[in-house]
Amino acid sequence: MTDDARDPGTSLDPATLPDGWRLWSDDDQRTVLVYRPDIFDGGAFPAPCLPTLYVTHGRRDRRPGVEREAPPGASWVVTLYLEPDVSAPEERYDTREAAVEGARELAARFARGDVDYRDLYQVPRGDYFDELDRLTGE
């Protein structure tokens, strides 16, 4: 499906995102949202820890720059990454529209402090968690 053929109702409107979330990119196979890129700059918060939400047609390829088409009938997948190797379980949807709405809801839960990111880490990061709690309203 080309961008011209995509139903405009399935694109993510940046104006509908919860506070702190920004639309990083949006095309017919992937949408990327980031949380507070203004502060995840290597100062108080390390840039690699930028919370990122991916909406992908099929599973996201972890290799940068690799473009691929999703197989026919592939689900739409929403994944929250807290760091390159730290992610929440994938959420799967039948349509792009449902996945975009799922991503918007997950972003809202994260911004309210309703996502327990501590459980996603194998090695606790106490000081970082305290700062992230403060940022997300915990």
C-alpha positions, 0 to 999 in steps of 0.5 A: 500500500502506498502513502497515497492509498492509505486511509488517512483515518489510520495515520496518527495525528500528532495533536492527539498524542498524550503530553510528552509524546512526539511523532518521530516518523510515520509511513505505511509500514511503521510509525514511531513515537518518542517520549520527551526527546527534549530531555533524553539528550545525554544530560539528566536522561541518557539518549539511549533510554529514550522511551520509544513506541513502534507501530509496525506491520509485522515484527520490527526488524532490529537491524537499522536501515533494513527495509522489508515488506510484511508478509501477507496477513501479518498483524500490526505490532505495538512495542514499547522500548525503554532502551535498545534491549529493554522492551515491554511485551508486544501488543498485536492488532488486526488493523493499522487503525487498531494498532495506532489507537493501541499505541496512543493508549499505551502512550497515555498510560506511560505518561500517567505513570501507569506502566510498570517499567521496573519489571522490564529491567533485569538489572535495576537502575534505582536513580534512573527509575526515581527520575523517570517516576518524577517525569511521568507523574508517579 
